[in-house]
Amino acid sequence: DSRATWSYVDPERVAEMADHLLKMRRREFRSAYEVDPEDTQDSLPGARTGKWGSRGAYMYQKLRMLASHYAEAARLGEGMLVRIGERI
């Protein structure tokens, strides 16, 4: 995508972030982040059925997946290429 804007996270920072994300528990997540609906955001999978319970629970689950992804990259000594935006 020629409009994408990327940032490179070096391996040392990936390891630091992995450590932080793996230690973050639900209570800390809730106190650090406010999860609210965004007007331009698509509805969450399962939102109409109540499968996720709440946006906070959904986002925490995604955080746990991100923590695992960073931990694996850290274990391999890899950096990360992160999409941070899109040029208009």
Stockholm file with secondary structure:
# STOCKHOLM 1.0

chainA/1-88         DSRATWSYVDPERVAEMADHLLKMRRREFRSAYEVDPEDTQDSLPGARTGKWGSRGAYMYQKLRMLASHYAEAARLGEGMLVRIGERI
#=GR chainA/1-88 SS CTTEEEEEECHHHHHHHHHHHHHCCHHHHHHHCCCCCCTTSCCCTTTTTTTTSSHHHHHHHHHHHHHHHHHHHHHTTCCEEEEEEECC
#=GC SS_cons        CTTEEEEEECHHHHHHHHHHHHHCCHHHHHHHCCCCCCTTSCCCTTTTTTTTSSHHHHHHHHHHHHHHHHHHHHHTTCCEEEEEEECC
//
